[in-house]
Amino acid sequence: MPVITFKYQDLKDLGIDMEKDELIDTLPMMASDIEDYDDEEIKVEFFPNRPDNLSVEGVARSFKGFLGMETGLPKYEIEPSGEKVYVSPEVAEIRPYIRFARIEGVDFTGDKIKYIMDFQENLHWVIGRDRKKVAIGVHNADVISGPYKYIATPKDEHSFVPLEMDEEMTPDEILKNNAKGEKYAHLIDKFDKYPLIIDKDEQVLSMPPIINGELTKLKEDTTNIIVDVTGTDERAVEQSLNILCASFAEVGGKVKSMEVIYEDETIVCPDFTPKVRNVHVDLTNELIGGT
């Protein structure tokens, strides 16, 4: 099960002013096990059915509900960004689903980049099944420009510098000569073309589900980001984007929607519209021990 690490002060900054001993006593009541702790931080293992708790922002949100501080459905304001993503029909057989969001006013100082990277990888594991169902990219929005395109490219075209590298590589070279490429090659190497996300100048943001480009790497002074989520399971893709956007919104990020344009439909995302579920009253009471 995924383990997250956060500082007590991080939780206090999000409105949960709880002493360490009380926190340690309360967390196991919220579908979690405490792995380790010291005077500054705590490591907590959350059950996979609560991916929304894989960030300190999600933990704070759950605490507020559990303690009765904020009850009811969280509400997030979303403004249209006016940005668009055009999806090529060629990706349909490779990795058909993609969702995007723009988030402004983000703070990445201190340990926050590490936190978001850990959060991203935990979502890859819990929802994404090690990137098979879902892969996430978080990009510096100030070095790229829309409209964006999600395309399938021949293996030897669209060379770019992969994350943490300093030389351009073709998509095929990345799968053969890059650590991430070798690890996740099995997800796409059976296809004749590979998926890429590019901007209006054909700069590469990402080669999902393998690796991002070095161009859009997050830095401490990054304040505006683009989030992409691609995958083979539409519901999982949408859920992952919503969880990420909600966490950024909890710390003051301004979430803006983007239009994802397919040949036959346009999807505005993220979509926080509440879902309605019909449940059988007698069965529910039986499961929870009610009457």
Helices and strands as residue ranges (DSSP letters): E 3-7, H 8-13, H 20-26, G 27-30, E 32-37, E 41-46, G 51-53, H 56-66, E 79-87, G 89-93, E 97-104, H 112-126, E 134-140, G 141-143, E 148-154, H 171-177, H 179-184, G 185-187, E 193-198, E 204-207, E 211-212, G 214-216, E 225-231, H 234-250, E 254-261, E 266-269, H 281-288
